[in-house]
Structures are given as C-alpha cells and as structure tokens.
Amino acid sequence: MDYLIKALQFIEAYDFILLPLIALALVLFGVCNWSRNVYRKQNKKITACCRKVASYPAKTEQHIAGLPDEYRRQWRAYKNSKAAKPSLTFEFVPLKRRLILVPLFCLAAIVSALYVVVFAFNLAHVDYLIFQIVFWLGFVLSLIVNRLIAKRKQYKAKQIFARLVSELNRSADYTADNSQAVEQTVKKLQQLNKCEVTGAVLTRASELLHSKGLDTNRSVAQQRKLNTALNGLLQSYSRANKPIV
C-alpha cells in the first residue's frame, strides 16, 4: 500500500511531464499505425511484374518469379488447370494488418489510469479525469482513422492487382495468337518444302517469319517446331544445290 501511495504521489508531482508524455505516446501509436502499409512490398513486386509482362509478354513465365508466393501459386494453378485466362484462377489475397507499438500504448494507458486513482483520493484534480476521457476518446478515434486508412491502402493494392491480372490476360492472348501464328507458319513452310527449294524460296521463308512477327521471342516448343520446318527447307536446298562431282 505504501508503494502505491508513493507511486501516486510521484505521478502527481510530475504530472507536468508525465501527462504530455502519455499524450505523445498516444499520438506516436496512432501515426505509426496510420503510416504502416502491409502492402508496400507486395505492390512494388506486382508493379515491377506488370511492367515487365507488358514489355516482354513472351517471357511472362520468368517475370512471374518476382511475384509474392501466394500469386506464384495462383499462376501454377492457372497453368495446371489450363484455364483460358489467368483471371479465372487469380484472386486478391488480403494481408493481415496488426497494430504496432501496442506495449507502448499499454504502458501509457496504465499510467493514465493511475491518474484516475489520484482523482479518487483528491477530487480537486478534475483535470486528471478530463485527461482520462480525452485519452480514451483519442484512442478510439485513432482506431477509426486507422481502419479507414487501411481500407484505402487495401483498395489501392486491389487496383494494382487488377492491373497485374489484366496484363497476364493480355500475355495469355499474345501467347495464344503467337501459337496460332506458329502453326500456320509451319504449315506454309512445309508447303514451300514440297516445291523445288531455291534461294528465292528461302527468302520467302524469311519474309514469312518476319511478317508473322516470329523473328522475335518464342517459347521453346514453338522454336522447336519452326526449327524442324526450317531445317527441312535447308536440307532440301542443300540437296538441290549439291555440286555434281
């Protein structure tokens, strides 16, 4: 009991220091939680992936490696399900947002509550009771503001995620179109190989690849199909122009 009385006398004697410190702790608790963004790192990774996929859609598989784990798993699910578009398997994953500096707030709340005890012994200190009311109102207000800011940050993260899915859909369309173009080109190269293969035929084959946009990045499977068709042309050309000994 003597320790409690001494503690109450101490905080009463130094209220001009402790009360501002309690208020500062509450402000620090609120500001630090308001400024914290659990989506910051994720947004940076997704934004970088979006930029790379938009610039080099043929290398989407490589760019996906830079995404957070939960979205890499969704990409694998998309590939395994053979869905038409990534948007059919992708969904936004909200991150848990925990309060920080909770021990600091608890310490401030305990010291603030002691001033209510001081008020109980000395009713002249009405300012202590008013401070206690303001303190808890400030705490409730900080939680409300924190919740609103968190919703805003999550909304922005969803927008960034939506851009990622949009770019992945475009990449899927690009891959599908490119695959179709490869199939058509392979058929035309095989038709050219049925004729007499001359230098003009090889020039035509080169123009065909360029016109279809197939002189750029391709997948390994697509490159293999084109190599097979082109090798057939080159072998036919080599046999047709083999010098007679």
C-alpha positions as CSV (number, residue, x, y, z in Angstrom):
1,M,0.0,0.0,0.0
2,D,2.9,2.3,0.8
3,Y,4.3,1.7,-2.7
4,L,1.0,2.6,-4.3
5,I,0.8,5.8,-2.3
6,K,4.4,6.8,-3.2
7,A,3.7,6.0,-6.9
8,L,0.6,8.2,-6.8
9,Q,2.5,11.0,-5.1
10,F,5.2,10.7,-7.7
11,I,2.9,10.9,-10.8
12,E,1.0,13.7,-9.2
13,A,4.2,15.7,-8.5
14,Y,5.5,15.1,-12.1
15,D,2.2,15.4,-13.9
16,F,3.5,18.3,-16.0
17,I,6.0,15.8,-17.5
18,L,4.1,12.5,-17.5
19,L,0.8,13.8,-18.9
20,P,2.4,15.2,-22.1
21,L,4.4,12.0,-22.4
22,I,1.2,10.0,-22.3
23,A,-0.4,12.2,-24.9
24,L,2.8,11.9,-27.1
25,A,2.7,8.1,-26.8
26,L,-0.9,8.0,-28.0
27,V,0.0,10.3,-30.9
28,L,3.0,8.1,-31.8
29,F,0.9,5.0,-31.6
30,G,-1.7,6.5,-34.0
31,V,0.8,8.0,-36.5
32,C,3.0,4.9,-36.7
33,N,-0.1,2.6,-37.4
34,W,-1.5,5.1,-39.9
35,S,1.7,5.2,-41.9
36,R,2.3,1.5,-41.9
37,N,1.4,-0.2,-45.2
38,V,1.5,-4.0,-45.2
39,Y,1.0,-4.0,-49.0
40,R,4.1,-1.8,-49.7
41,K,6.5,-4.6,-50.7
42,Q,3.8,-6.6,-52.5
43,N,2.8,-3.5,-54.5
44,K,6.3,-2.9,-55.6
45,K,6.8,-6.5,-56.7
46,I,3.4,-6.6,-58.6
47,T,4.1,-3.2,-60.3
48,A,7.5,-4.4,-61.5
49,C,6.0,-7.6,-62.8
50,C,3.3,-5.7,-64.6
51,R,5.8,-3.5,-66.3
52,K,7.9,-6.5,-67.4
53,V,5.0,-8.5,-68.7
54,A,3.7,-5.5,-70.7
55,S,7.1,-5.1,-72.3
56,Y,8.0,-8.7,-72.8
57,P,4.9,-10.9,-72.8
58,A,6.8,-13.8,-74.3
59,K,8.8,-14.1,-71.1
60,T,5.9,-14.0,-68.7
61,E,7.0,-17.2,-67.0
62,Q,10.3,-15.6,-66.0
63,H,8.6,-12.4,-64.7
64,I,6.1,-14.4,-62.5
65,A,9.1,-15.5,-60.4
66,G,9.2,-12.0,-58.9
67,L,5.7,-12.1,-57.6
68,P,4.8,-12.9,-53.9
69,D,4.4,-16.6,-53.0
70,E,0.5,-16.5,-53.0
71,Y,0.3,-15.2,-56.5
72,R,3.0,-17.6,-57.8
73,R,0.9,-20.4,-56.5
74,Q,-2.1,-19.0,-58.3
75,W,-0.1,-18.8,-61.5
76,R,0.8,-22.5,-61.1
77,A,-2.9,-23.3,-60.6
78,Y,-3.7,-21.4,-63.8
79,K,-1.1,-23.4,-65.8
80,N,-2.2,-26.7,-64.3
81,S,-6.0,-26.0,-64.8
82,K,-5.4,-25.0,-68.4
83,A,-7.9,-22.2,-68.0
84,A,-8.5,-19.8,-70.9
85,K,-7.2,-16.8,-68.9
86,P,-5.4,-16.1,-65.6
87,S,-8.3,-14.0,-64.4
88,L,-10.3,-17.3,-64.0
89,T,-7.9,-18.5,-61.3
90,F,-6.4,-15.4,-59.8
91,E,-8.0,-13.6,-56.8
92,F,-6.7,-10.9,-54.5
93,V,-5.3,-12.1,-51.2
94,P,-5.8,-9.6,-48.3
95,L,-2.9,-9.3,-45.9
96,K,-3.4,-9.3,-42.1
97,R,-2.8,-5.9,-40.6
98,R,-1.7,-6.0,-36.9
99,L,-1.3,-3.0,-34.7
100,I,2.2,-1.9,-33.8
101,L,3.6,-0.2,-30.6
102,V,0.9,-1.9,-28.5
103,P,3.2,-2.3,-25.5
104,L,3.9,1.5,-25.6
105,F,0.2,2.2,-25.6
106,C,-0.5,-0.2,-22.8
107,L,2.2,1.5,-20.6
108,A,0.7,4.9,-21.4
109,A,-2.8,3.6,-20.6
110,I,-1.7,2.2,-17.2
111,V,-0.1,5.4,-16.2
112,S,-3.1,7.4,-17.4
113,A,-5.4,5.1,-15.3
114,L,-3.3,5.9,-12.2
115,Y,-4.4,9.5,-12.5
116,V,-8.0,8.3,-12.1
117,V,-6.9,6.8,-8.8
118,V,-5.2,10.1,-7.8
119,F,-8.5,11.9,-8.7
120,A,-10.4,9.4,-6.4
121,F,-8.2,10.5,-3.5
122,N,-8.2,14.2,-4.4
123,L,-11.4,15.3,-6.2
124,A,-9.8,18.7,-6.8
125,H,-7.9,17.2,-9.7
126,V,-10.8,17.2,-12.2
127,D,-8.3,17.8,-15.0
128,Y,-7.0,14.2,-14.4
129,L,-10.4,12.8,-15.1
130,I,-10.9,15.0,-18.2
131,F,-7.5,13.9,-19.4
132,Q,-8.5,10.3,-19.0
133,I,-11.7,10.8,-21.0
134,V,-9.8,12.7,-23.8
135,F,-7.1,10.0,-23.8
136,W,-9.6,7.1,-24.5
137,L,-11.6,9.2,-27.0
138,G,-8.3,9.8,-28.8
139,F,-7.5,6.1,-28.8
140,V,-10.9,5.2,-30.2
141,L,-10.5,8.0,-32.9
142,S,-7.1,6.7,-33.8
143,L,-8.5,3.2,-34.3
144,I,-11.3,4.5,-36.6
145,V,-8.8,6.6,-38.6
146,N,-6.5,3.6,-38.8
147,R,-9.3,1.4,-40.1
148,L,-10.3,3.9,-42.8
149,I,-6.6,4.3,-43.9
150,A,-6.2,0.5,-44.0
151,K,-9.2,0.2,-46.3
152,R,-7.8,2.9,-48.6
153,K,-4.5,1.1,-48.8
154,Q,-6.2,-2.2,-49.5
155,Y,-8.3,-0.6,-52.2
156,K,-5.1,0.7,-53.9
157,A,-3.5,-2.8,-53.6
158,K,-6.5,-4.3,-55.3
159,Q,-6.2,-1.8,-58.2
160,I,-2.5,-2.8,-58.6
161,F,-3.5,-6.4,-58.5
162,A,-6.2,-5.8,-61.1
163,R,-3.6,-4.3,-63.4
164,L,-1.5,-7.4,-63.0
165,V,-4.4,-9.7,-63.9
166,S,-5.1,-7.5,-66.9
167,E,-1.5,-7.8,-68.1
168,L,-1.5,-11.5,-67.6
169,N,-4.7,-11.9,-69.6
170,R,-3.1,-9.9,-72.5
171,S,0.0,-12.1,-72.2
172,A,-2.2,-15.2,-72.5
173,D,-3.9,-13.7,-75.6
174,Y,-0.5,-12.9,-77.0
175,T,0.7,-16.4,-76.4
176,A,-2.4,-17.9,-78.0
177,D,-2.1,-15.7,-81.0
178,N,1.6,-16.4,-81.4
179,S,1.0,-20.1,-81.1
180,Q,-1.6,-20.0,-83.8
181,A,0.7,-17.9,-86.0
182,V,3.5,-20.5,-85.5
183,E,1.2,-23.4,-86.5
184,Q,0.2,-21.5,-89.7
185,T,3.8,-20.6,-90.5
186,V,4.9,-24.2,-90.0
187,K,2.3,-25.4,-92.5
188,K,3.3,-22.8,-95.1
189,L,7.0,-23.7,-94.6
190,Q,6.1,-27.4,-95.2
191,Q,4.2,-26.4,-98.3
192,L,7.3,-24.5,-99.6
193,N,9.4,-27.6,-98.9
194,K,7.2,-29.6,-101.3
195,C,8.4,-27.4,-104.2
196,E,11.9,-27.0,-105.6
197,V,13.8,-25.2,-102.8
198,T,15.8,-22.3,-104.3
199,G,17.3,-19.1,-102.9
200,A,14.0,-17.4,-103.6
201,V,12.1,-19.9,-101.6
202,L,14.4,-19.4,-98.6
203,T,13.9,-15.6,-99.0
204,R,10.2,-16.2,-99.0
205,A,10.5,-18.3,-95.8
206,S,12.5,-15.5,-94.1
207,E,9.8,-12.9,-95.1
208,L,7.1,-15.2,-93.8
209,L,8.7,-15.4,-90.4
210,H,9.1,-11.6,-90.3
211,S,5.6,-10.9,-91.4
212,K,4.1,-13.1,-88.7
213,G,6.3,-11.4,-86.1
214,L,8.1,-14.7,-85.4
215,D,11.5,-13.2,-85.6
216,T,11.1,-12.1,-82.0
217,N,10.9,-14.1,-78.7
218,R,9.2,-17.5,-78.9
219,S,8.7,-20.4,-76.5
220,V,10.9,-23.4,-76.6
221,A,8.2,-25.6,-78.1
222,Q,7.4,-23.0,-80.8
223,Q,11.1,-22.6,-81.6
224,R,11.4,-26.4,-81.9
225,K,8.6,-26.6,-84.5
226,L,10.0,-23.7,-86.5
227,N,13.5,-25.2,-86.4
228,T,12.2,-28.5,-87.7
229,A,10.4,-26.9,-90.6
230,L,13.3,-24.6,-91.4
231,N,15.8,-27.4,-91.2
232,G,13.8,-29.3,-93.7
233,L,13.9,-26.4,-96.2
234,L,17.7,-26.0,-95.7
235,Q,18.3,-29.7,-96.2
236,S,16.2,-29.7,-99.4
237,Y,18.1,-26.6,-100.6
238,S,21.4,-28.2,-99.8
239,R,20.5,-31.4,-101.7
240,A,19.2,-29.4,-104.7
241,N,22.4,-27.3,-104.9
242,K,24.8,-30.1,-104.1
243,P,27.7,-29.8,-106.7
244,I,27.9,-32.8,-109.1
245,V,31.3,-34.5,-108.8
